[in-house]
Each structure stands twice: as C-alpha cells, then as structure tokens.
Amino acid sequence: MHQRAVRNLAKLETTQARITRIFDAAAGGKNNFLVDKDAVRHFDQAAPALTNAAHAVLEFLSRVIRHLAVQEEVDQFLIVGSGIPSGLSAGRNLHDLAKHPGGPAPRVLYVENNPMVVTLAQATIEPFTDLVRVVEGDVREIDEVLDHHVVRTFIDWDRPVAVLLLSAYSLHDEEYAHYVIKRLRHTAPAGSFLTLLHTTFDGVPPELLPAIDDLLAMTLPHLAVRSKEEVAALLEGLDLVAPGLVWVPEWRPLGEDLSCQEEPSKSGNYGAVARIP
C-alpha cells in the first residue's frame, strides 16, 4: 500500500467511530479514539447502558474461551472481529485465557478489519509469542479470510478449532450472513465449535428506539441488528452447548461476573456456542 493511502486510511480511522473501538472505549480500553469516546457518551445519553454492556460482552468472551479451553480441551482459536479488547486486566487477554494448565500451548489467531488494531497488536503481542498471530481481514469477505496464507497455515485444520464470530454486526445481507456461517462450519473439522455474538434491540424499550435509531444513523449507519429468532436461524442445524442462545450475561455466569446480571437484556447482545458435527 502506498504511503499516501496509508495516511488517508489512518485519517479515516480516527474520524469515524467503529463498533469494536466503541466497545473498547466503553470497557475502559486504549484501542480507541476521541470519536469513539464521543459515541459512547452519546449512546449513554440516549440509553445509559453501553458501558455495562461492553463489560458484559468481555465477561462472556472470557467465560466462553475458558470453557472451550478447559472443559472441551480445544487448543486452537480463530477469533474474528473482537477488536482485540484492551480493557482486560493483565493476564486476562483472550489469548491468555485460552491457556489450559497441563494442556498443550494454545494457538490463537485474530482476524481484524481495523488496520490500527492489527498494527498495534502485531507490534505489542506477536514479538513476545509464537502462539498468537493477528491478520487483517473482514468477515464480509469470508472466502478471502479463510484463504489467507496465515489462516491456512497457522491453524491445523485437521484438528478441532474454536471459531469465535464476533463481528456478525457487519453482516447486513441475510443470505450472505447464512453463507458465512455455512463456510465456517464446513471449513472447521468435526469436533470444532462455533461461537456467535450478535447485537440486538430486543431489550430496548420501545420509547427509546427512535433515539437509538437516530444515533446509529449518525455514528454506525451499517450496524446489523437481529432479533433472537433471526440469530437462531443463523445457527439452525447446529448443536448448541447449554444454555443455548441467551443474553450474554446468562451464558454460564460466574460469581465475579456482575455486568448486567440483574437485567441481562441491557447487555444488548445474544451469545451462543455450538458444536460442529
């Protein structure tokens, strides 16, 4: 990429809010800009729940990865679209949580469409471990992602892998969203797992929806929002790990996870883990 293009891209990245950076800002992370912090402020003014929702999502991801690593003994993770959250405490990064005491050292591959996040992670994570890789890719180009050299070679596709699809919010086209799930479930070998995180407005009070819609039109005009029935349709035919498709605070909560516990719907996200036959 030419230097001018890089500069232009960097400028664009700092002047437009991005959903992963908004959640990072809400969770107290550092992988965000002023425009993302402003978006958090505006969302909290319209419906004061984004900060708790961001923490609830991080807690959900932490529980999922620990379950897959410890209970299911998975040692390979493909994480698509997490933003590589920086709001987690030391030793609690998603790739840290994938470690299973006494088990083989896990491999974790992040796929991100945010150049800033990719560059920062490659500079601050990859130099210190051979077991974590970060590549640039977009779930809206799933064939290109799965054909990426690092994706094909860093993961051993002859053994079970845990795929975490965390950027379904960018899949607006219903047919293509189903295609993405199909590609992932047919690429991963039997015994693998697919985790899906999805934004919803099911829990938003009707009187707040106009304000939220107006705010999204200004900050995140292309955010894909689905109902529980629509999310369930994406997972049709897969064997869901208990408790199934639920609000993220309801997925195997632990005592120390407090975000949105009293009102799980305020997390604004459904989550599920499915076995790939």
PEVEN-V324443 format. One record per backbone hydrogen bond with DSSP energy under -1.0 kcal/mol. NH is the residue of the N-H (numbers start at 1). CO is the residue of the C=O. If there is no record, write none. Layout:
nh->{NH NH}
co->{CO CO}
This chain:
nh->{6 7 8 9 10 11 12 13 14 16 22 23 24 25 26 27 28 29 32 37 38 39 40 41 42 43 44 45 46 47 49 53 54 55 56 57 58 59 60 61 62 63 64 65 66 67 68 69 70 71 72 74 77 78 79 80 81 92 97 99 103 107 108 109 110 111 112 118 119 120 121 122 123 124 125 126 128 129 133 135 137 141 145 146 147 148 152 153 154 157 159 162 163 164 165 166 170 171 172 177 178 179 180 181 182 183 184 185 186 187 188 191 192 193 194 195 196 197 198 200 204 208 212 213 214 215 216 217 218 219 220 223 224 226 231 232 233 234 238 239 241 244 246 248 250 251 252 257 261 266 267 268 270 271 272 274 275 276}
co->{2 3 4 5 6 7 8 9 10 12 18 19 20 21 22 23 25 24 30 33 34 35 36 37 38 39 40 41 42 43 47 49 50 51 52 53 54 55 56 57 58 59 60 61 62 63 64 65 66 67 67 68 107 162 109 164 111 89 93 96 100 75 131 77 133 79 135 114 115 116 117 118 119 120 121 121 125 126 108 110 112 138 141 142 143 145 148 149 150 155 156 76 193 78 195 80 167 168 170 173 174 175 176 177 178 179 180 181 182 183 184 276 189 161 274 163 272 165 270 268 201 205 208 209 210 211 212 213 214 215 216 220 169 199 227 228 229 230 235 275 273 241 271 269 247 248 250 254 258 263 264 265 198 246 196 194 239 192}
